[in-house]
């Protein structure tokens, strides 16, 4: 979220909480990206704030409720208020349970894999309209193809990213493996370590695809503890995911901290990975 928007977004969240009978005298910014995540005090509620135009908050609420009802390891909405999207001053606000982080407990790859497997099991039971993971790949391809949106991307790097995205998308699609509803980005930033175990948050990136596409967002060791992984598909998804997140870092509007430096590092990692795996992206 643009820095100039933060004060208004915080004020909107605090105003909504107060109107619902929750005492909100202070707000701590926990995370700031495309949406703002706040801890409101002393009511101790977690507020997620995004521009109204974002339009994914209701989907996220509905999905989180259904997954929680299935016993999936997901963060819960705040039980003190009606589970819906609240709008004020151009912002959409959702209110969630705040979980005190457990910092003394190291997350083992086996625990991470078990929690993700349980999440996937619950997701397999749901039939909800979501994009296919290749839709996100196509968005990255469009970004690479646009010199206006990625003006600092060198020609050789643009060709590398374009070829990698296009050909790995094709190769993975031709495998014809089983697909299901996925979290979309179950990386450590979207996993809470709580007294109740690991809980997943942030379902706005949900999509359909092979579970290997989800696994590549988790630490690499996690896939070693997840059952029945297609290792070849996992390698392809890992490089594809790296090409996608590298592309986002070259977007002229990207606000990721140290994004350009990471984008440069990841370009080198893509070249190394393609050479190591013997994958030809020029086909």
C-alpha positions in Angstrom: 0.0 0.0 0.0 1.3 3.5 -0.8 2.7 5.2 2.2 0.4 8.1 1.7 -2.6 5.8 2.0 -1.6 4.1 5.3 -2.9 6.7 7.8 -6.4 6.7 6.1 -6.4 2.9 5.9 -5.5 2.6 9.6 -8.2 5.2 10.5 -10.8 3.3 8.6 -10.0 0.0 10.4 -10.0 1.6 13.8 -13.3 3.4 13.1 -15.0 0.2 11.9 -13.7 -1.7 15.0 -15.0 1.0 17.3 -18.4 1.1 15.6 -18.7 -2.7 16.3 -18.0 -2.3 20.0 -14.4 -3.2 19.9 -12.0 -0.8 21.7 -9.4 0.3 19.2 -7.2 3.0 20.6 -4.0 2.0 18.8 -2.9 0.1 15.7 0.4 -1.7 15.0 1.3 -2.3 11.4 2.3 -6.0 11.1 2.6 -6.2 7.3 2.3 -3.8 4.4 2.1 -5.1 0.8 -0.9 -4.9 -1.5 -3.0 -4.8 1.6 -2.3 -3.6 5.2 -2.4 -6.0 8.1 -2.9 -4.4 11.5 -3.1 -5.4 15.1 -5.7 -3.3 16.8 -5.4 -2.7 20.6 -6.6 -3.2 23.2 -9.3 -5.2 21.6 -6.6 -7.4 20.1 -8.1 -8.0 16.7 -6.2 -8.5 13.4 -7.5 -6.2 10.7 -6.8 -6.6 7.0 -7.3 -3.5 4.9 -7.3 -3.1 1.2 -8.8 -0.7 -1.3 -12.4 -1.5 -2.0 -11.5 -2.1 -5.7 -9.4 -5.1 -4.6 -12.6 -7.2 -4.5 -11.2 -10.4 -3.0 -12.0 -10.0 0.6 -15.5 -11.6 0.6 -14.1 -14.6 -1.3 -11.3 -15.0 1.3 -13.8 -14.8 4.2 -16.1 -17.4 2.6 -13.3 -19.8 1.8 -11.7 -19.4 5.3 -15.0 -20.2 6.9 -15.6 -23.3 4.8 -12.0 -24.6 5.4 -12.3 -24.0 9.2 -15.6 -26.0 9.2 -13.7 -28.9 7.6 -11.1 -28.8 10.3 -8.3 -27.3 8.1 -5.4 -25.5 9.8 -6.5 -21.9 8.9 -6.7 -18.7 10.9 -10.2 -17.9 12.1 -12.3 -14.8 11.7 -12.9 -12.8 14.9 -15.9 -14.4 16.6 -17.0 -11.1 18.2 -18.3 -9.6 15.0 -20.3 -10.6 12.0 -18.0 -12.4 9.5 -18.2 -10.0 6.5 -16.4 -7.3 4.6 -16.8 -3.8 6.2 -16.3 -0.7 4.0 -15.3 2.8 5.0 -13.6 5.7 3.2 -12.8 3.6 0.2 -11.3 0.7 2.1 -12.5 -2.9 2.6 -11.7 -4.2 6.1 -12.0 -7.8 7.4 -11.5 -8.7 11.1 -9.7 -11.8 12.2 -8.5 -13.6 15.3 -5.1 -12.3 16.4 -2.7 -15.2 17.4 0.2 -14.4 19.6 3.2 -15.8 17.7 5.1 -18.7 19.3 8.7 -17.7 18.7 10.4 -20.4 20.8 9.1 -23.2 18.7 11.0 -24.0 15.5 8.8 -25.1 12.6 10.0 -28.5 11.3 9.7 -29.3 7.6 7.6 -32.4 8.7 5.1 -30.3 10.6 4.9 -27.8 7.7 4.3 -30.6 5.2 1.6 -32.2 7.5 -0.2 -28.9 7.9 -0.1 -28.3 4.1 -1.3 -31.8 3.4 -4.3 -31.3 5.8 -5.1 -28.0 4.1 -5.0 -29.6 0.6 -7.2 -32.5 1.8 -9.8 -30.0 2.9 -9.5 -28.0 -0.3 -10.1 -31.1 -2.4 -13.6 -31.3 -1.0 -14.5 -27.7 -2.1 -15.9 -26.7 -5.4 -15.4 -23.0 -5.7 -14.7 -20.9 -8.8 -11.0 -20.0 -8.8 -8.4 -19.1 -11.5 -6.1 -21.7 -12.9 -2.5 -21.3 -11.9 -1.7 -20.7 -15.6 -3.8 -17.5 -15.4 -1.1 -16.2 -13.1 1.6 -17.3 -15.4 -0.1 -15.5 -18.3 -0.2 -12.3 -16.2 3.6 -12.6 -15.7 4.0 -13.2 -19.4 2.1 -10.0 -20.2 4.3 -8.1 -17.8 7.4 -9.4 -19.4 6.1 -8.5 -22.9 5.3 -4.9 -21.8 8.4 -2.7 -22.0 6.3 0.2 -20.6 5.6 -1.8 -17.4 9.1 -3.3 -17.1 11.4 -0.6 -18.6 14.5 -1.6 -16.6 14.5 -5.2 -17.8 17.4 -5.9 -20.1 16.6 -7.6 -23.5 18.5 -10.8 -22.6 16.7 -11.1 -19.3 13.4 -10.3 -20.9 13.9 -13.1 -23.4 15.0 -15.5 -20.6 11.9 -14.8 -18.5 9.5 -14.9 -21.5 10.9 -18.2 -22.8 10.9 -19.8 -19.3 7.3 -18.8 -18.5 6.0 -19.8 -21.9 7.7 -23.2 -22.2 7.4 -24.4 -18.6 3.7 -23.5 -18.7 3.4 -25.7 -21.7 5.5 -28.5 -20.3 3.6 -28.7 -17.0 0.3 -28.5 -18.8 1.2 -31.4 -21.1 1.9 -33.6 -18.1 -1.9 -33.9 -17.5 -1.5 -34.7 -13.8 -4.2 -34.4 -11.2 -5.2 -30.8 -10.1 -7.1 -29.3 -7.2 -7.8 -26.2 -5.3 -4.6 -24.7 -4.0 -3.6 -22.0 -1.5 -1.5 -20.3 -4.2 1.3 -19.0 -2.0 1.7 -21.1 1.1 5.1 -19.5 1.9 6.3 -19.0 5.5 5.0 -15.4 5.4 1.5 -16.9 5.1 1.9 -19.4 7.9 1.4 -18.6 11.6 3.1 -20.5 14.3 0.6 -20.6 17.2 -0.2 -22.6 20.3 -2.7 -24.3 18.1 -0.1 -25.4 15.6 0.6 -24.0 12.2 -2.3 -22.0 10.6 -2.5 -20.7 7.0 -3.6 -17.2 6.2 -4.2 -15.1 3.1 -6.3 -17.0 0.6 -6.6 -14.3 -2.1 -4.1 -16.1 -4.4 -6.1 -19.4 -4.4 -6.0 -21.2 -7.8 -6.3 -24.6 -9.3 -3.3 -26.7 -10.2 -1.0 -29.5 -9.1 -0.1 -29.6 -5.4 3.5 -29.3 -6.6 2.8 -25.7 -7.5 1.9 -25.0 -3.8 4.9 -27.0 -2.5 7.5 -24.8 -4.3 6.4 -21.8 -2.3 7.3 -23.6 1.0 10.9 -24.2 2.2 12.6 -26.8 -0.1 12.8 -29.4 2.7 9.1 -29.5 3.1 8.5 -31.4 -0.1 10.7 -34.2 1.3 8.0 -34.9 3.9 4.9 -34.5 1.6 3.6 -37.8 0.3 3.6 -38.8 -3.4 5.4 -35.8 -4.9 6.2 -35.9 -8.6 9.8 -34.8 -8.4 10.2 -33.9 -12.1 7.0 -31.7 -11.9 8.3 -30.2 -8.6 11.5 -29.1 -10.3 9.6 -27.6 -13.2 7.2 -25.8 -10.9 10.1 -24.5 -8.8 11.7 -22.8 -11.8 8.3 -21.5 -13.1 7.5 -20.0 -9.7 11.0 -18.4 -9.6 10.4 -16.9 -13.0 7.0 -15.5 -11.9 8.3 -13.8 -8.8 11.3 -12.5 -10.6 9.0 -10.9 -13.2 7.0 -9.1 -10.5 10.2 -7.5 -9.1 10.8 -5.8 -12.5 7.4 -4.2 -12.5 7.9 -0.4 -12.4 5.2 -0.2 -9.7 6.7 -3.0 -7.5 7.0 -1.9 -3.9 8.7 -5.1 -2.5 11.6 -4.2 -0.2 14.9 -4.6 -2.2 12.9 -5.9 -5.1 15.2 -4.9 -7.9 18.2 -6.5 -6.1 16.3 -9.7 -5.5 15.1 -9.7 -9.2 18.8 -9.6 -10.3 19.8 -12.4 -8.0 16.8 -14.5 -9.0 17.7 -14.1 -12.7 21.0 -15.8 -12.0 19.3 -18.5 -10.0 17.0 -19.2 -13.0 19.9 -19.6 -15.4 21.7 -21.9 -12.9 18.5 -24.0 -12.4 17.9 -24.4 -16.1 21.5 -25.4 -16.7 21.5 -27.9 -13.8 18.2 -29.5 -14.8 19.0 -29.5 -18.5 15.8 -27.8 -19.3 15.7 -26.0 -22.7 13.3 -23.0 -22.6 13.9 -22.1 -26.3 11.7 -24.8 -27.6 
